[in-house]
């Protein structure tokens, strides 16, 4: 099976000279469509750096990143932005919804940027995530779990092949946290998405197809 995201010999350095810090060292990673993978590690271990580099939000110092066989390292910023929009979905800890837009308007904005009709897919996602009744509400009117489900639907509505979730359960209670993880697992397996979840909470990894740990910028399969 072909990998939809491959990272080879990734290094990321910050600073120069005696202030230089290795944030990631010789990271090798790949994920196939239909896989749900968790990456765990303590604060400051390199989790967020890994995810932002995997998603093309910052450039690595050394190494190669392929998204659906395209080396994004060699693309200019305009093309990298297009790859991110077309092929990647991001779910953040804070849900990152636009506060002055109703739920329906959050999706209308994505549809406008995508320049294609997404309504059928949005309706399917809202139904599958049980949030059809929230369309007319603003983010401030939603619970934490509801906001995160809307954020998941927004990340998936443009039909990306890779979903990157950065601590998506950190602001939720245990019940809603497990609910969000189960939704992500279902999307990976039923919709053939490659989903990478970064978390510090190892309880959230029980449904993962693979679990990696990252420590001092080095990635390895969890024992």
C-alpha positions in Angstrom: 0.0 0.0 0.0 1.3 3.4 -1.0 2.1 6.0 1.8 0.1 9.2 1.5 2.7 11.0 3.7 6.3 10.1 4.0 9.0 11.9 6.0 12.6 10.8 5.4 15.7 11.8 7.5 13.9 14.9 8.8 16.0 17.3 10.9 14.9 20.6 12.3 17.3 23.0 14.0 16.5 26.3 15.7 19.0 29.0 16.4 22.7 29.2 15.3 26.1 28.6 16.8 26.1 27.9 20.6 22.3 28.6 20.7 21.5 25.9 18.1 18.9 23.4 19.3 17.9 20.2 17.5 14.1 20.1 17.6 13.9 17.0 15.4 16.7 14.5 14.7 16.6 11.8 11.9 12.9 11.4 11.9 11.5 8.8 9.5 7.8 8.3 9.3 5.1 7.1 6.9 1.3 6.6 7.0 -1.1 5.0 4.6 -4.7 5.8 3.7 -7.0 4.3 6.2 -4.6 4.4 9.2 -5.0 6.2 12.5 -1.7 6.9 14.1 -0.9 8.5 17.5 2.3 10.2 18.5 2.8 10.7 22.2 5.5 12.5 24.2 5.9 15.1 27.0 5.8 18.8 26.6 8.8 20.1 24.6 9.6 16.7 23.1 9.0 17.9 19.5 5.4 16.8 18.9 4.1 20.1 17.6 7.3 20.7 15.5 6.8 17.3 13.9 3.2 18.1 13.1 3.8 21.6 11.6 6.6 20.2 9.4 4.5 17.3 8.3 1.8 19.7 7.4 4.1 22.1 5.5 3.5 24.9 7.9 7.3 25.3 8.5 10.2 24.0 6.6 12.6 21.3 7.8 16.3 22.0 8.0 17.1 18.7 6.2 15.2 15.8 4.8 12.4 15.0 2.4 8.6 15.2 2.8 6.3 13.6 0.3 2.5 14.2 0.3 0.9 11.9 -2.2 4.3 11.5 -3.9 4.9 15.2 -4.2 8.0 16.6 -2.5 6.7 19.7 -0.8 10.2 20.7 0.2 10.8 21.7 -3.4 7.6 23.8 -3.8 7.3 27.6 -3.5 5.0 29.0 -0.8 2.0 29.4 -3.2 2.1 25.8 -4.2 2.7 24.6 -0.7 -0.4 26.6 0.5 -2.4 24.9 -2.3 -1.3 21.4 -1.2 -2.2 22.2 2.4 -5.7 23.4 1.4 -6.4 20.6 -1.1 -4.8 17.6 0.6 -4.4 18.3 4.3 -6.9 19.0 7.1 -5.9 20.5 10.5 -7.6 20.0 13.8 -6.3 22.1 16.7 -6.6 21.9 20.4 -8.6 25.2 20.5 -11.0 24.1 17.6 -10.0 27.5 16.0 -13.5 28.3 14.7 -14.1 31.8 13.5 -16.0 33.4 16.4 -18.2 35.7 14.4 -19.4 33.1 11.9 -22.3 30.7 12.5 -21.5 27.0 12.0 -23.1 27.0 8.5 -21.0 30.0 7.6 -17.8 28.3 8.7 -18.4 25.7 5.9 -19.6 28.3 3.4 -16.2 30.1 3.8 -14.3 26.8 3.0 -16.6 26.2 0.0 -15.8 29.7 -1.3 -12.1 29.2 -0.9 -12.3 25.7 -2.6 -14.3 27.2 -5.5 -16.5 24.1 -5.7 -19.7 22.8 -4.2 -19.1 21.0 -0.9 -22.7 21.1 0.4 -23.4 17.4 -0.1 -20.2 16.4 1.8 -20.9 19.0 4.5 -24.4 17.6 5.0 -23.0 14.1 5.3 -20.4 15.1 7.8 -22.8 17.1 10.0 -25.2 14.1 10.0 -22.4 11.6 10.8 -21.1 13.8 13.6 -24.6 14.4 15.0 -24.3 18.2 14.7 -27.0 19.0 12.1 -28.9 21.0 14.7 -26.0 23.4 15.3 -25.9 25.1 11.9 -27.4 28.4 13.1 -25.3 28.7 16.2 -22.1 30.7 16.9 -19.0 29.0 18.4 -19.6 30.7 21.8 -23.0 28.9 22.0 -21.5 25.5 21.6 -20.0 23.1 24.2 -16.3 22.2 24.0 -17.2 18.8 22.5 -19.6 20.4 19.9 -17.0 22.9 18.9 -14.4 20.1 18.3 -16.9 18.1 16.3 -17.6 21.2 14.1 -13.8 21.6 13.7 -13.5 18.0 12.7 -16.2 18.4 10.1 -14.6 21.6 8.8 -11.2 19.8 8.5 -12.8 17.0 6.5 -15.2 18.9 4.3 -12.7 19.5 1.5 -12.0 15.8 1.4 -8.3 15.9 2.3 -6.3 12.7 2.3 -4.3 13.5 5.4 -5.7 14.9 8.7 -3.3 16.3 11.3 -4.7 16.6 14.8 -2.7 18.6 17.4 -3.8 17.7 20.9 -7.5 17.7 19.8 -8.8 16.4 23.2 -6.7 18.5 25.5 -9.4 21.0 26.3 -12.2 18.3 26.7 -13.3 16.2 29.6 -12.7 12.5 29.4 -16.1 11.6 28.0 -15.9 14.1 25.1 -12.3 13.4 24.6 -12.9 9.7 24.0 -15.8 10.6 21.7 -13.6 12.8 19.6 -10.9 10.1 19.2 -13.6 7.5 18.2 -14.9 9.9 15.6 -11.3 10.3 14.1 -10.7 6.5 14.1 -14.0 6.0 12.3 -13.1 8.6 9.7 -9.8 7.0 9.1 -11.2 3.5 8.7 -14.5 4.2 7.0 -13.5 7.1 4.8 -9.9 5.9 4.1 -8.2 8.9 5.6 -4.7 9.0 7.0 -5.0 10.6 10.4 -2.1 11.6 12.7 -3.0 12.6 16.3 -0.4 14.2 18.5 -1.2 13.9 22.2 0.3 13.9 25.7 -2.5 11.7 27.0 -1.7 8.0 26.4 -5.2 7.0 27.3 -6.3 8.4 23.9 -4.1 6.0 21.9 -6.0 2.8 22.7 -7.7 2.7 19.3 -4.6 3.6 17.2 -3.3 1.3 14.5 0.2 2.4 15.5 1.6 4.4 18.4 4.9 6.3 18.2 6.7 8.2 20.9 8.8 11.2 20.5 11.4 12.3 23.0 14.1 14.9 22.6 13.2 15.2 18.9 13.6 11.5 18.2 10.7 9.4 16.9 10.3 5.7 17.5 7.6 3.1 17.7 6.2 2.8 21.2 6.9 -0.4 23.0 
